[in-house]
Amino acid sequence: MKKKHTMSDQPKETSKQINRRGFISKSALFGAGMAVTPLAFASENHASTKKSMNNPTVRNGKRMLGTLEVSPIGLGCMSMKSGSYNPPRDKKDMIPVIRGAVNLGVTFFDTAEVYGPFTDEELVGEALQPIRDKVVIASKFGFELSTGSRGGRNSRPENIRNAVEGMLKRLRTDRIDLLYLHRLDPNVPIEDVAGTVKDLIKEGKALHFGLSEVSPSTIRKAHAEQQVSALQSEYSLIQRALENEVIDTCGELGIGFVPWGPVCRGFLGDKFNEYSRFSEDSRFAAVPYFTPEAIKAHMEVLNLVREWGRRKDATPAQISLAWLLSQKPFIVPIPGTTKLHHVKQNQGALNISFTDAEKIEFRTALEKIPLVGVRAPESALVDQ
Ligand SMILES: NC(=O)c1ccc[n+]([C@@H]2O[C@H](COP(=O)([O-])OP(=O)(O)OC[C@H]3O[C@@H](n4cnc5c(N)ncnc54)[C@H](OP(=O)(O)O)[C@@H]3O)[C@@H](O)[C@H]2O)c1
């Protein structure tokens, strides 16, 4: 059951009254300049093709997350220093991956204070400092990290503000282009989180607001308080629960959708086989769609992807990313990788397209494959 938002530890006043009171007088005019609708963006863009003029979520080969323009494929930096799927990599090896990605056309970089904690932001900040104005940096707050390791969820306004001050230093910048709530704190109403980010946007410390793994009703409540530019949640050929209302809600509200786990944590990059097994301390061991039974079942999805790869002269990772891109024009996957040749390969997905008939053929085959250990569609309607 979804835990109800409670304010039990703020008995005398609502957290909104307590925590935002001090911010009200600080509003600068920065937010006014951001108030451009996606449609205005598209119609002002004379170089756009006719197709992109009619589609406010695509322009000049870029995609729009609300009013934020990004490369159609971003780079997830989580596993570089925090070593989620691999041992932590050396900074001297990862900086060339990040800078090399920019040379390959990637302008959208994803990190979070909890990755490490802090070490991934430090890496991203150092790598992108010389080209800061050419890129979009997204980071996330939402956990208690005051002891230097990951605690529970904490989105109290003072914690959000502390997080942002730390991010600005680690990322070596004066603004976070896209500031996400990483996970909803059941003790803080989403309106208070959105209100705090709204104040940070007015102060110029953040430019856009994002959410991660929340329900359509939470998206709506947040968006009513502060325009949400992007929702980042897990979505791939295997993990498709968010097709239940969430992606449509983003489309309706003009919010971009950023799938994390777009190559299913490497599975759709053909990194494993049906005999792959994970040690207990591996991050994969806790993932229900990586049990031996699930891996065996999902080989059928991989085989389908390989078959489309043969038809389109593409790798499984490229087909998996191209499929996501083809679902909606406001979808921007952020595959994570520690290898520049994988960044290059993933960018190749931009050259693959599916006709409407091919999309139907692909989905018909996909939906016949039984999945194991994936999220139920109803889970998409509940904050994670
Ligand atoms: N909002 C959230 O709660 C949340 C949660 C998790 C992640 N994220 C973000 O989303 C990003 C992406 O998600 P993810 O990293 O969990 O999953 P992912 O992108 O689906 O998978 C990453 C794995 O795929 C492999 N890979 C990437 N491209 C490949 C290719 N072309 N061929 C073969 N293997 C390839 C990588 O290995 P190599 O290093 O060997 O290339 C890596 O181990 C993260 O980096 C992070 O920024 C957000």
Ligand as a Chemical Component Dictionary entry (heavy atoms), coordinates in Angstrom:
data_LIG
# 
_chem_comp.id                   LIG 
_chem_comp.type                 NON-POLYMER 
_chem_comp.pdbx_formal_charge   0 
_chem_comp.three_letter_code    LIG 
# 
loop_
_chem_comp_atom.comp_id 
_chem_comp_atom.atom_id 
_chem_comp_atom.alt_atom_id 
_chem_comp_atom.type_symbol 
_chem_comp_atom.charge 
_chem_comp_atom.model_Cartn_x 
_chem_comp_atom.model_Cartn_y 
_chem_comp_atom.model_Cartn_z 
_chem_comp_atom.pdbx_ordinal 
LIG N1  N1  N 0  16.311 7.677  -11.679 1  
LIG C1  C1  C 0  16.749 6.551  -11.196 2  
LIG O1  O1  O 0  16.251 6.049  -10.196 3  
LIG C2  C2  C 0  17.885 5.837  -11.876 4  
LIG C3  C3  C 0  18.184 4.506  -11.527 5  
LIG C4  C4  C 0  19.255 3.891  -12.183 6  
LIG C5  C5  C 0  19.975 4.566  -13.163 7  
LIG N2  N2  N 1  19.666 5.870  -13.463 8  
LIG C6  C6  C 0  20.400 6.633  -14.495 9  
LIG O2  O2  O 0  20.151 6.020  -15.758 10 
LIG C7  C7  C 0  21.376 5.686  -16.404 11 
LIG C8  C8  C 0  21.193 4.436  -17.251 12 
LIG O3  O3  O 0  20.619 3.374  -16.516 13 
LIG P1  P1  P 0  21.453 2.091  -16.079 14 
LIG O4  O4  O 0  22.892 2.410  -16.176 15 
LIG O5  O5  O -1 20.890 1.614  -14.808 16 
LIG O6  O6  O 0  21.051 0.991  -17.158 17 
LIG P2  P2  P 0  21.375 0.804  -18.717 18 
LIG O7  O7  O 0  21.761 2.065  -19.336 19 
LIG O8  O8  O 0  20.226 0.056  -19.286 20 
LIG O9  O9  O 0  22.574 -0.240 -18.691 21 
LIG C9  C9  C 0  23.883 0.080  -18.358 22 
LIG C10 C10 C 0  24.753 -1.100 -18.685 23 
LIG O10 O10 O 0  24.628 -1.371 -20.081 24 
LIG C11 C11 C 0  25.900 -1.558 -20.663 25 
LIG N3  N3  N 0  25.867 -0.978 -22.012 26 
LIG C12 C12 C 0  25.591 0.291  -22.390 27 
LIG N4  N4  N 0  25.661 0.430  -23.715 28 
LIG C13 C13 C 0  26.005 -0.790 -24.202 29 
LIG C14 C14 C 0  26.249 -1.291 -25.510 30 
LIG N5  N5  N 0  26.164 -0.524 -26.595 31 
LIG N6  N6  N 0  26.566 -2.602 -25.648 32 
LIG C15 C15 C 0  26.662 -3.405 -24.559 33 
LIG N7  N7  N 0  26.446 -2.991 -23.289 34 
LIG C16 C16 C 0  26.128 -1.683 -23.118 35 
LIG C17 C17 C 0  26.889 -0.863 -19.764 36 
LIG O11 O11 O 0  28.096 -1.576 -19.705 37 
LIG P3  P3  P 0  29.501 -0.946 -20.204 38 
LIG O12 O12 O 0  29.948 -0.014 -19.142 39 
LIG O13 O13 O 0  30.341 -2.146 -20.357 40 
LIG O14 O14 O 0  29.215 -0.253 -21.512 41 
LIG C18 C18 C 0  26.209 -0.853 -18.388 42 
LIG O15 O15 O 0  26.670 -1.870 -17.542 43 
LIG C19 C19 C 0  22.373 5.545  -15.242 44 
LIG O16 O16 O 0  23.709 5.691  -15.650 45 
LIG C20 C20 C 0  21.911 6.631  -14.304 46 
LIG O17 O17 O 0  22.461 7.888  -14.707 47 
LIG C21 C21 C 0  18.624 6.491  -12.831 48 
# 
loop_
_chem_comp_bond.comp_id 
_chem_comp_bond.atom_id_1 
_chem_comp_bond.atom_id_2 
_chem_comp_bond.value_order 
_chem_comp_bond.pdbx_ordinal 
LIG N1  C1  SING 1  
LIG C1  O1  DOUB 2  
LIG C1  C2  SING 3  
LIG C2  C3  SING 4  
LIG C2  C21 DOUB 5  
LIG C3  C4  DOUB 6  
LIG C4  C5  SING 7  
LIG C5  N2  DOUB 8  
LIG N2  C6  SING 9  
LIG N2  C21 SING 10 
LIG C6  O2  SING 11 
LIG C6  C20 SING 12 
LIG O2  C7  SING 13 
LIG C7  C8  SING 14 
LIG C7  C19 SING 15 
LIG C8  O3  SING 16 
LIG O3  P1  SING 17 
LIG P1  O4  DOUB 18 
LIG P1  O5  SING 19 
LIG P1  O6  SING 20 
LIG O6  P2  SING 21 
LIG P2  O7  DOUB 22 
LIG P2  O8  SING 23 
LIG P2  O9  SING 24 
LIG O9  C9  SING 25 
LIG C9  C10 SING 26 
LIG C10 O10 SING 27 
LIG C10 C18 SING 28 
LIG O10 C11 SING 29 
LIG C11 N3  SING 30 
LIG C11 C17 SING 31 
LIG N3  C12 SING 32 
LIG N3  C16 SING 33 
LIG C12 N4  DOUB 34 
LIG N4  C13 SING 35 
LIG C13 C14 SING 36 
LIG C13 C16 DOUB 37 
LIG C14 N5  SING 38 
LIG C14 N6  DOUB 39 
LIG N6  C15 SING 40 
LIG C15 N7  DOUB 41 
LIG N7  C16 SING 42 
LIG C17 O11 SING 43 
LIG C17 C18 SING 44 
LIG O11 P3  SING 45 
LIG P3  O12 DOUB 46 
LIG P3  O13 SING 47 
LIG P3  O14 SING 48 
LIG C18 O15 SING 49 
LIG C19 O16 SING 50 
LIG C19 C20 SING 51 
LIG C20 O17 SING 52 
# 
